[in-house]
Amino acid sequence: MADWLLEAWSFQAGRPSCTTVMPDGCQDLLCITDVEGRSQWKWAPLADGAYQVQCDASELFQGWRLRPGCQVDMDGLLQALSGRDATYDPVGVLGDFVRLSEGTTQALLALADCSSVQFACRQLGVAERSLFRHLLKASGRSPVYWRQLARARRAAQGLRSGMPLADLATEHGYADQAHFSREMRRWFGASPQALRINSAALDAIELAGY
């Protein structure tokens, strides 16, 4: 598997429905095929929060999820795929339009497991302003975005444990339970209590990502 490709996936709707997509720090190339076999290539960019996608009956979604931090020539890629149907494997073409630098990868690894952006900068040996410029250019998002997303996903994934919400908030560095609740609503569109009893939402949050 290419070092910039996280996974390939597929989903077929059994009936008309609305699927909630959770922010995961990844971009996806999509091939959407309708019941009559017509295919359309689309690009799913980084998400800043949960959003819904309408699915028609028997509509087939095929996706290629890129690792966090990839830079993509989206217009060039979609042009190269124009006219291709769902039987086409786009991985070879993707490689011509996707770039993932080692510096970006290391920066995101540091931010995913740090107490603050400043601490990550010390680990990386870079100035905070330099890290901001680098990630904004590479990903279109700031270091704060990446740190907060990683923390929110880890905390949400801990909801299945049954740990009291106040304790879970403390464990993941939130100031208090109210702060934890605000961040869950911001990223995932629901309170921790609502997410805890929503298996489908937690399954989506636990998918491969940042």
C-alpha positions in Angstrom: 0.0 0.0 0.0 1.2 3.5 -0.8 2.6 5.4 2.2 0.0 8.1 1.7 -3.0 5.8 1.5 -4.6 4.9 4.8 -7.3 2.5 3.5 -9.8 1.8 0.7 -13.4 1.3 1.7 -16.9 0.8 0.2 -20.5 1.3 1.3 -23.7 0.5 -0.4 -27.0 2.0 0.8 -29.8 -0.6 1.2 -32.4 2.2 1.3 -32.6 6.0 1.0 -30.9 7.3 4.2 -28.8 10.0 5.7 -25.3 9.0 6.9 -23.4 11.1 9.4 -19.7 11.6 8.5 -17.4 12.3 11.5 -14.3 14.5 11.2 -11.2 12.2 11.1 -8.4 14.4 9.8 -8.4 12.6 6.4 -9.4 13.5 2.9 -11.1 10.9 0.7 -11.4 10.3 -3.0 -14.9 9.1 -3.7 -16.5 7.2 -6.6 -20.3 7.3 -6.3 -22.2 4.9 -8.6 -26.0 5.2 -8.9 -28.5 2.3 -9.5 -28.2 2.8 -13.3 -24.4 2.3 -13.1 -23.4 5.9 -13.7 -20.3 6.9 -11.8 -19.1 10.2 -10.5 -15.8 11.1 -8.9 -15.7 13.5 -6.0 -13.4 14.8 -3.4 -14.2 14.9 0.3 -11.9 17.5 2.0 -11.0 17.8 5.6 -14.0 18.2 7.9 -14.3 20.7 10.7 -17.3 19.0 12.3 -19.8 16.2 11.7 -22.0 16.5 8.5 -24.6 14.4 6.8 -24.6 12.8 3.4 -27.8 11.7 1.6 -27.6 8.2 0.2 -30.1 6.9 -2.4 -31.2 3.3 -2.5 -28.5 0.9 -3.9 -26.1 3.8 -4.4 -22.5 2.5 -4.1 -19.8 4.6 -2.5 -16.2 3.6 -3.0 -13.5 5.6 -1.1 -9.8 5.9 -0.9 -8.8 7.6 2.4 -5.6 9.5 2.5 -3.3 9.8 5.6 -3.6 13.0 7.6 -1.5 15.8 6.2 -1.5 14.9 2.5 -1.3 17.7 0.0 -3.5 17.0 -3.1 -3.9 18.6 -6.5 -7.6 18.0 -6.4 -8.5 19.7 -9.7 -5.8 17.8 -11.6 -6.8 14.5 -10.0 -10.5 14.8 -10.8 -9.7 15.8 -14.4 -7.5 12.7 -14.8 -10.3 10.5 -13.5 -13.0 12.1 -15.7 -14.8 9.5 -17.8 -13.6 6.5 -15.6 -16.2 4.2 -14.1 -16.3 2.3 -10.8 -14.2 -0.6 -12.1 -11.2 1.7 -12.4 -8.5 1.5 -9.7 -7.4 5.1 -9.1 -4.4 4.3 -6.8 -1.8 4.7 -9.6 -3.3 8.0 -10.7 -3.6 9.2 -7.1 0.2 8.9 -6.7 0.7 11.5 -9.4 -1.3 14.1 -7.5 -0.7 13.3 -3.8 2.3 14.4 -1.6 3.0 13.6 2.0 6.1 15.0 3.5 8.1 13.5 6.4 8.1 16.8 8.1 4.3 17.0 8.1 4.0 13.4 9.3 6.3 14.1 12.2 4.5 17.3 13.2 1.1 15.6 13.2 2.5 12.7 15.3 3.8 15.2 17.9 0.6 17.1 18.0 -1.5 14.0 18.4 0.1 13.1 21.7 1.0 16.4 23.4 -0.3 18.5 26.2 0.0 21.7 24.2 1.1 23.1 20.8 4.1 24.7 22.6 5.1 21.3 24.0 4.9 19.7 20.5 7.1 22.5 19.1 9.8 21.8 21.8 9.7 18.1 20.8 10.1 19.0 17.2 12.7 21.7 17.8 10.8 24.3 15.8 9.3 27.7 16.6 5.6 27.9 17.0 5.2 30.3 14.1 7.2 28.0 11.9 5.0 25.0 12.7 1.9 27.1 12.1 3.1 28.2 8.7 4.2 24.7 7.7 0.9 23.0 8.6 -1.2 25.7 7.2 0.6 25.4 3.9 0.6 21.5 4.0 -2.9 20.9 5.3 -4.9 24.1 5.3 -5.3 23.7 9.1 -3.5 25.1 12.1 -1.6 23.1 14.7 -4.5 23.9 17.2 -6.9 22.2 14.8 -4.9 19.0 14.7 -4.2 18.9 18.4 -7.9 19.5 19.3 -9.2 17.0 16.8 -6.8 14.2 18.0 -7.8 14.9 21.6 -11.5 14.9 20.8 -11.4 11.6 18.9 -9.5 9.9 21.7 -11.9 11.2 24.3 -15.0 10.2 22.3 -13.5 6.7 21.7 -13.2 6.4 25.5 -17.0 6.8 25.9 -17.5 3.1 25.5 -15.5 2.4 28.6 -18.3 3.6 30.9 -16.0 5.9 32.8 -17.8 8.8 34.4 -17.8 11.8 32.1 -16.1 14.1 34.6 -13.2 11.6 34.9 -13.0 11.1 31.2 -12.8 14.9 30.7 -9.9 15.1 33.2 -8.1 12.2 31.6 -8.1 13.9 28.3 -7.1 17.3 29.5 -10.4 19.2 29.4 -10.9 21.9 32.0 -14.1 20.3 33.2 -17.1 18.3 32.1 -18.8 21.4 30.5 -15.7 22.0 28.4 -15.6 18.3 27.4 -19.3 18.5 26.4 -18.8 21.7 24.3 -15.9 20.1 22.4 -17.9 16.9 21.7 -20.8 19.0 20.3 -18.4 21.1 18.3 -16.6 18.1 16.6 -19.3 15.4 16.6 -22.6 17.3 16.8 -23.8 15.7 20.0 -23.2 15.7 23.8 -21.1 13.0 25.4 -24.2 11.4 26.9 -25.9 11.2 23.5 -22.7 9.8 21.8 -22.3 7.2 24.5 -25.6 5.5 23.6 -25.2 6.0 19.8 -23.3 3.0 18.6 -23.4 4.1 15.0 -21.8 7.4 15.9 -19.1 5.8 18.0 -18.4 3.3 15.2 -17.9 6.2 12.8 -15.6 8.0 15.3 -13.5 4.8 15.6 -12.8 4.5 11.9 -9.2 4.8 10.8 -8.0 8.4 10.9 -5.9 10.9 12.8 
